Amino acid sequence: MRSLFLAATLLTGASSFAAAPAVAATEAAQPAIPAEAGPIPTGKLSDAITPSAYRLNLTVDPAQERFSGHAEIDVTLKAPSRTIWLHGRDLKVSKATAMVGGKSFAASYAEVDPTGVALLTFTEPLPAGPVTLAFDYDAAFGDSASGLYRVKVGDDWYAWTQFQSIDARAAFPSFDEPGFKTPFAVTLTTPKGLMAVANTNQTGTAPAGDMVSHTFAPTLPLPTYLVAMVVGPFAVAEGVVAPTAQRSQPLPLRMVATQPNAGQLDYGLQGSKRIVELLESYFDEGFPFPKLDQIASPVMPGAMENAGAVIYADALIVLDDKAPPAQKRSFGMVVAHELAHQWFGDLVTPAWWDDIWLNESFANWMGFRIGGEWDPSLDIGAGALEEGFAAMKLDALTAGRPIHQPIEQSAAIDSAFDAITYGKGGHVIAMVAGFMGDDKFRDGVRRYMAAHRYGSATTEDFFAALGEAAGDPQIAPAMLSFIDQQGVPLLTFAPGKRRTWSVTQSRYAQVGVTAPATAWKIPVCARQGETRDCLLLDRARGSLKIGAKGPVMPNAGGTGYYRFELPGKEWDKLIATADTLNGAEAMALSDSLVASFAAGRASPAQLVAAAEKLGRNPDRYARGVALDGLNVFLGNGWLDETATAAVRAYIADRNARRLAAMGFDPRAGLYVGADPDAQSARRSLVNLLAGPARDTAVNATLTKAARAYLGGDKTALDAAFMGPAFAAFVREGGAEAAKQLGEAALASQDPVFRPTALGTIGSGGDPALADWLLNQWKDERLRSIERFGVIAAVIGAPETRQFGYDWLKANYVELASGGGLFMAQRVPGLLGGFCSTEMADRIQADFAAMVGESRGKLSLARTIERTRNCGLLKAARGAEVNTALAGLK
């Protein structure tokens, strides 16, 4: 699974905004639970029953509000029992039976917990041994990416599934845990003329009254969360991946999308072929499933690695050669991520959700690695480290979690899908791979895959394989110290005698925060010039002998997951070379320097000096972090009017000259074929000038282009500039402009324009518009995930942040209670733009009781801490910053 921010819209979780009826029903009429059943298993089921095969026959008409199904599950009972715990959520079960040796046992079915725990109760005990459970049921479609959901696109209805983490139970009765891997035989009965897709090849069709039944070959063993079902009048592009050294037969490949996107599937088809080949070479094993469908969904918040039937957000795989480099990068990275999962996650599956970090962290690393090999011109590879450094901001909080966390309750599962798993985990994988050496690390991965193929495995199994490949028993303890502990290591470097540097480790903390003492086994590599030295720092202090002249770079290659501190003069020497560092090292410098400022050490003058030097660096990633130090102060009330004007003028002056030298015209297609780095640089400059700098000329140009585009001239505005152009258009035109933009968006199915426009209309900072958007705009064409993005934009804009806060306080339960992947845990994060200790206390008072023990508990704790920390830092250094920045030239 890859959760993403796409096309300027905050795509954080998919959920309905209606209150969850299952909770209310359960609370209103709690069924009696026989004493012999024991307590409700709100986490893992017991080992009393083991499933061995599923036969699913679902009738799916996306134009209807409900679907129906008949499900049979072959199981083995460990001992005689009158009760069976399993999973089912919001299913209306009309009949439940068990067949044992030709005898039928009737059962009562009851959902007893809002997470979807169900109980079968029989009038007499079932004997131990093989049993077949059978269910007839129906259920409502979801309206966003959770369970079996449907969406109307144009005049047609379509249906998809999204089952990770525990949403398969919303589509069929099941034992919905990753450790249970079984074959699935699927039949989908649909209206005539609709296409049906599942994990395997379709083996036949047959009339079923006035409908058609589509039968699919049984799958290889899969957990429930990797099962996929898709129905609708889809457009399809077909091809094959030619045989490779690892696979003797062609692999059938299809791109599947809604009809409006029929003409933009070839780019994804050709790109997917090459990525499959690169992955087969890395794993030294052919694609592990009999076919591959790449499927687009307009409400998917990222992508999901269903075996042989991967589902993506439209904008990820619906594109052509004219797409901006940023969209192509997303395609390469995310497709490589999801297809890496076909081996690492689908072929070998985690035994339980506390090991899901391994799937996602490894796939994240692989996504950037293989994506970079797929198209080197797009410079994808260093993005893994970019995400790792971004994750440090979250990991530095005391409210948090380690990468590898015990998961006792189902409600805690979704917390594993955050920046700690993806960003930190991927960075730790990169650090260990770099320390081991690429070949040894790859051999360890292959060893792990071979030992557990078509089965389940644990973190310990992976570490054992790496240690065997490396011949180094320290590999596992080093990784464990990072994945089993929260926090960011801080390495303090000091020059010693005979060209040595002493290195002391501690846990990073900012001004006003006391972090608990933590120790790691840290692979450390530093360099001076071309001279490099490494050590595994497994105690409080160590030393490096670099033996060269020039400034020391304490994180050589940027692969280390740690922050560093230097004496003041050594910082100045390193900053002076920031325009020559590669992108990874530039990101490491920027992150550690900003962290040093937040800890009360680095000066505002050093932040400005770094901005100046990094802004001149030719590397895209280095330029991308040039203003990280100054951006700390913009938008959260740090700066007075004088300092704000000075910072905006500084950004405008430096970047306007660069943009003028490059040239800028927002019309569509003018820069197609140009160097991707130059295209990205131009886009970044436009974003800076239109946003933080508030450059009048650039905003006027963008507004004019947006107006022409919305007036019908589709050549007036390139997709690369839609975000800042629509934001400028709304800022100038206010509510009327926003309404015009919203109507155009809802009338469109374009996978880039629609989410970009809807993600922009709430960002104008107009309180009257915010009121209209949140309280009055009731358009049935607005999908729930799109509405969430509008809410996020309103709360994110400084001018309407307080209005959004008050609205969220009044509507929190409704917004967060729909369930679905990530929604409840992300809602509290919408409040993260405030910066005061008083506001932290207020958030605690207003939201703690509402959030309670739900999925949003950790997100709320992090939001409160970030808000308080920002206030503490502002109080400690705000006056100093305003004085220093007021004189910027």
URPE-V391378 format. One record per backbone hydrogen bond with DSSP energy under -1.0 kcal/mol. CO is the residue of the C=O (numbers start at 1). NH is the residue of the N-H. E is the energy in kcal/mol with one decimal. If there is no record, write none. Layout:
CO:NH:E / CO:NH:E
This chain:
2:303:-1.7 / 6:9:-2.8 / 9:11:-1.3 / 10:12:-1.3 / 20:24:-1.3 / 21:25:-2.7 / 22:26:-2.3 / 23:27:-2.5 / 24:28:-2.4 / 25:29:-2.2 / 34:37:-1.6 / 35:38:-1.2 / 40:42:-1.5 / 42:410:-3.0 / 48:78:-2.9 / 50:76:-1.9 / 53:74:-2.6 / 54:185:-2.3 / 55:72:-2.4 / 56:187:-2.5 / 57:70:-2.3 / 58:189:-3.0 / 59:68:-1.7 / 61:64:-2.4 / 65:141:-2.1 / 67:139:-2.4 / 68:59:-2.7 / 69:137:-2.2 / 70:57:-2.3 / 71:135:-2.3 / 72:55:-2.6 / 73:133:-2.9 / 74:52:-3.4 / 74:53:-1.2 / 75:131:-2.7 / 76:50:-1.7 / 77:129:-2.3 / 81:126:-3.6 / 82:122:-2.9 / 84:120:-2.8 / 86:118:-2.7 / 87:174:-2.3 / 91:93:-1.1 / 92:138:-1.4 / 95:136:-2.4 / 96:107:-2.3 / 97:134:-2.6 / 98:105:-2.9 / 99:132:-2.2 / 100:103:-1.9 / 103:100:-2.7 / 105:98:-2.2 / 108:121:-2.2 / 110:119:-2.7 / 113:116:-2.3 / 116:88:-1.9 / 117:112:-2.7 / 117:113:-1.0 / 118:86:-2.3 / 119:110:-1.6 / 120:84:-2.1 / 121:108:-2.5 / 126:81:-1.8 / 129:77:-2.9 / 131:75:-3.3 / 132:99:-2.9 / 133:73:-2.6 / 134:97:-2.3 / 135:71:-2.1 / 136:94:-1.9 / 136:95:-1.5 / 137:69:-2.6 / 138:92:-3.0 / 139:67:-2.6 / 142:150:-2.5 / 144:146:-2.5 / 147:162:-2.1 / 148:142:-2.2 / 149:160:-2.2 / 151:158:-2.1 / 153:156:-1.9 / 156:153:-3.1 / 158:151:-2.0 / 159:231:-2.4 / 160:149:-2.5 / 162:147:-2.4 / 163:167:-2.8 / 167:170:-1.2 / 168:171:-2.4 / 168:172:-1.7 / 169:89:-2.6 / 174:87:-2.9 / 175:177:-2.1 / 177:180:-1.2 / 182:222:-3.0 / 183:54:-2.0 / 184:219:-2.1 / 185:56:-3.0 / 186:216:-2.0 / 187:58:-2.3 / 188:214:-2.9 / 189:60:-2.6 / 190:212:-2.9 / 191:194:-1.5 / 195:232:-2.0 / 197:230:-2.3 / 201:217:-2.2 / 204:215:-2.8 / 206:213:-3.2 / 208:211:-1.5 / 211:208:-2.9 / 212:190:-2.8 / 213:206:-1.6 / 214:188:-2.4 / 215:203:-2.9 / 215:204:-1.3 / 222:182:-2.5 / 223:226:-1.5 / 224:227:-1.6 / 230:197:-2.7 / 231:159:-3.0 / 232:195:-2.7 / 232:234:-1.7 / 235:257:-2.3 / 237:255:-2.7 / 239:253:-2.7 / 241:251:-2.3 / 247:244:-2.0 / 251:241:-2.5 / 252:292:-2.2 / 253:239:-2.5 / 254:294:-2.9 / 255:237:-2.2 / 256:296:-2.9 / 257:235:-3.4 / 258:261:-2.0 / 259:262:-2.0 / 261:264:-1.8 / 264:319:-1.2 / 265:269:-1.9 / 266:270:-2.7 / 267:271:-2.5 / 268:272:-2.4 / 269:273:-1.4 / 270:274:-1.5 / 271:275:-2.0 / 272:276:-2.3 / 273:277:-1.9 / 274:278:-2.2 / 275:279:-2.2 / 276:280:-2.5 / 277:281:-1.9 / 278:282:-2.0 / 279:283:-2.8 / 280:284:-1.4 / 280:285:-1.2 / 292:254:-1.9 / 293:310:-1.7 / 294:256:-2.8 / 295:312:-3.1 / 297:314:-1.6 / 300:302:-1.4 / 302:313:-2.2 / 303:2:-2.3 / 304:311:-1.9 / 306:309:-1.8 / 308:293:-1.8 / 310:295:-3.2 / 311:304:-2.7 / 312:297:-2.6 / 313:316:-1.9 / 314:317:-1.0 / 314:318:-2.4 / 320:323:-2.0 / 324:328:-1.9 / 325:329:-2.9 / 326:330:-2.0 / 327:331:-2.2 / 328:332:-2.7 / 329:333:-2.9 / 330:334:-2.6 / 331:335:-2.5 / 332:336:-1.8 / 333:337:-2.3 / 334:338:-3.0 / 335:339:-2.6 / 336:340:-2.0 / 337:341:-1.4 / 340:343:-1.2 / 340:344:-2.6 / 341:346:-2.2 / 343:345:-1.4 / 343:348:-1.9 / 347:454:-1.5 / 348:345:-1.1 / 349:457:-2.2 / 352:355:-2.0 / 353:356:-1.5 / 355:358:-1.1 / 356:360:-2.3 / 357:361:-3.4 / 358:362:-2.0 / 359:363:-2.3 / 360:364:-2.3 / 361:365:-2.1 / 362:366:-2.8 / 363:367:-2.7 / 364:368:-1.7 / 365:369:-2.2 / 366:370:-3.2 / 367:371:-1.8 / 368:372:-1.9 / 369:373:-1.6 / 370:374:-2.4 / 371:375:-1.7 / 375:378:-1.8 / 376:379:-1.4 / 380:383:-2.1 / 381:384:-1.6 / 382:386:-1.8 / 383:387:-2.1 / 384:388:-1.5 / 385:389:-2.7 / 386:390:-1.9 / 387:391:-2.0 / 388:392:-1.1 / 390:393:-1.0 / 391:395:-2.7 / 392:396:-1.9 / 394:397:-1.3 / 409:412:-1.7 / 410:413:-1.6 / 413:416:-2.1 / 414:417:-1.8 / 416:418:-1.0 / 418:422:-2.4 / 419:423:-1.2 / 419:424:-2.0 / 420:425:-1.8 / 422:426:-1.6 / 423:427:-2.0 / 424:428:-2.7 / 425:429:-2.3 / 426:430:-2.2 / 427:431:-2.5 / 428:432:-2.6 / 429:433:-2.8 / 430:434:-2.4 / 431:435:-2.1 / 432:436:-3.0 / 433:437:-2.3 / 437:441:-2.3 / 438:442:-2.5 / 439:443:-2.3 / 440:444:-2.1 / 441:445:-2.1 / 442:446:-2.4 / 443:447:-2.2 / 444:448:-2.2 / 445:449:-2.5 / 446:450:-2.5 / 447:451:-1.7 / 448:452:-1.1 / 452:455:-2.0 / 455:349:-2.4 / 457:351:-1.7 / 458:462:-1.6 / 459:463:-2.4 / 460:464:-2.2 / 461:465:-1.8 / 462:466:-2.2 / 463:467:-2.8 / 464:468:-2.2 / 465:469:-2.1 / 466:470:-2.5 / 467:471:-1.9 / 467:472:-1.1 / 472:475:-1.4 / 474:478:-2.1 / 475:479:-2.3 / 476:480:-2.9 / 477:481:-2.0 / 479:482:-1.0 / 479:483:-2.6 / 480:484:-2.5 / 483:404:-3.1 / 488:508:-2.7 / 489:563:-2.9 / 490:506:-1.6 / 491:565:-2.4 / 492:504:-1.9 / 494:502:-2.6 / 499:546:-1.1 / 499:547:-1.2 / 500:496:-3.3 / 501:544:-2.3 / 502:494:-1.8 / 503:542:-2.4 / 504:492:-2.8 / 506:490:-3.1 / 510:513:-1.9 / 522:537:-3.0 / 524:535:-2.4 / 525:556:-2.6 / 526:533:-2.3 / 527:553:-3.0 / 528:531:-2.2 / 531:528:-2.3 / 533:526:-2.4 / 535:524:-3.2 / 536:538:-1.1 / 537:522:-2.3 / 540:505:-2.5 / 542:503:-2.9 / 544:501:-2.6 / 553:527:-1.8 / 555:558:-2.1 / 560:562:-1.6 / 563:491:-3.0 / 565:493:-2.8 / 567:571:-2.3 / 568:572:-2.2 / 569:573:-1.9 / 570:574:-2.2 / 571:575:-3.1 / 572:576:-1.9 / 574:577:-1.5 / 575:578:-1.9 / 577:580:-2.4 / 582:586:-2.5 / 583:587:-2.2 / 584:588:-2.0 / 585:589:-2.6 / 586:590:-2.5 / 587:591:-2.6 / 588:592:-2.3 / 589:593:-2.6 / 590:594:-2.5 / 591:595:-2.1 / 592:596:-2.2 / 593:597:-2.2 / 594:598:-2.3 / 595:599:-1.4 / 596:601:-2.8 / 597:600:-1.9 / 598:511:-2.9 / 603:607:-1.5 / 604:608:-2.2 / 605:609:-2.3 / 606:610:-2.3 / 607:611:-2.2 / 608:612:-2.2 / 609:613:-2.2 / 610:614:-3.1 / 611:615:-1.9 / 613:616:-1.2 / 614:617:-1.4 / 619:623:-2.4 / 620:624:-1.7 / 622:625:-1.1 / 623:626:-1.2 / 625:628:-1.6 / 627:631:-2.9 / 630:633:-1.6 / 640:644:-2.7 / 641:645:-2.5 / 642:646:-2.0 / 643:647:-2.6 / 644:648:-2.6 / 645:649:-2.4 / 646:650:-2.3 / 647:651:-2.6 / 648:652:-2.6 / 649:653:-2.9 / 650:654:-2.2 / 651:655:-2.1 / 652:656:-2.7 / 653:657:-1.3 / 655:659:-2.5 / 656:660:-2.6 / 657:661:-1.9 / 658:662:-1.6 / 659:663:-2.9 / 666:718:-2.8 / 667:670:-1.1 / 671:674:-2.1 / 675:679:-2.3 / 676:680:-2.4 / 677:681:-2.5 / 678:682:-2.3 / 679:683:-2.2 / 680:684:-2.5 / 681:685:-2.4 / 682:686:-2.4 / 683:687:-2.3 / 684:688:-2.3 / 685:689:-2.6 / 686:690:-2.8 / 687:691:-2.0 / 688:693:-2.6 / 689:695:-3.2 / 695:699:-2.2 / 696:700:-2.2 / 697:701:-2.2 / 698:702:-2.4 / 699:703:-2.7 / 700:704:-2.2 / 701:705:-1.9 / 702:706:-2.7 / 703:707:-2.5 / 704:708:-2.1 / 705:709:-2.5 / 706:710:-2.7 / 707:711:-1.2 / 708:713:-2.4 / 709:712:-1.6 / 712:714:-1.2 / 713:716:-1.7 / 715:668:-2.1 / 718:721:-1.7 / 719:722:-1.1 / 721:725:-1.9 / 722:726:-2.8 / 723:727:-2.0 / 724:728:-2.3 / 725:729:-2.2 / 726:730:-2.3 / 727:731:-2.4 / 728:732:-2.1 / 729:733:-2.5 / 730:734:-2.4 / 734:738:-2.3 / 735:739:-2.6 / 736:740:-2.1 / 737:741:-2.5 / 738:742:-2.8 / 739:743:-2.3 / 740:744:-2.0 / 741:745:-2.2 / 742:746:-2.4 / 743:747:-1.4 / 745:748:-1.5 / 750:754:-1.7 / 752:756:-1.9 / 753:757:-2.9 / 754:758:-2.4 / 755:759:-2.0 / 757:760:-1.1 / 757:761:-1.5 / 760:763:-2.2 / 766:770:-2.6 / 767:771:-2.2 / 768:772:-2.0 / 769:773:-2.8 / 770:774:-2.3 / 771:775:-2.3 / 772:776:-1.7 / 772:777:-2.2 / 779:782:-2.1 / 783:787:-2.4 / 784:788:-1.9 / 785:789:-1.5 / 786:790:-1.8 / 787:791:-2.4 / 788:792:-2.5 / 789:793:-2.0 / 790:794:-2.1 / 791:795:-2.3 / 792:796:-2.0 / 793:797:-1.4 / 797:800:-1.0 / 800:804:-2.8 / 801:805:-2.2 / 802:806:-2.3 / 803:807:-2.2 / 804:808:-2.8 / 805:809:-2.4 / 806:810:-1.6 / 807:811:-1.5 / 808:812:-1.2 / 811:815:-2.3 / 812:816:-2.6 / 813:817:-1.5 / 821:14:-1.3 / 822:826:-1.5 / 823:827:-1.7 / 827:830:-1.9 / 828:831:-1.7 / 829:832:-1.6 / 831:834:-1.1 / 836:840:-1.7 / 837:841:-1.9 / 838:842:-1.9 / 839:843:-2.7 / 840:844:-2.1 / 841:845:-2.3 / 842:846:-2.8 / 843:847:-2.5 / 844:848:-1.6 / 847:851:-2.7 / 848:852:-2.8 / 851:854:-2.1 / 854:857:-1.8 / 856:860:-2.4 / 857:861:-2.1 / 858:862:-2.4 / 859:863:-2.3 / 860:864:-2.6 / 861:865:-2.1 / 862:866:-2.9 / 863:867:-2.3 / 864:868:-2.4 / 865:869:-3.2 / 866:870:-2.4 / 867:871:-1.8 / 868:872:-2.6 / 869:873:-2.6 / 870:874:-2.5 / 871:875:-2.4 / 872:876:-1.9 / 873:877:-2.6 / 874:878:-2.4 / 877:881:-2.3 / 878:882:-2.5 / 879:883:-2.2 / 880:884:-2.2 / 881:885:-2.9 / 882:886:-1.7 / 885:888:-1.8
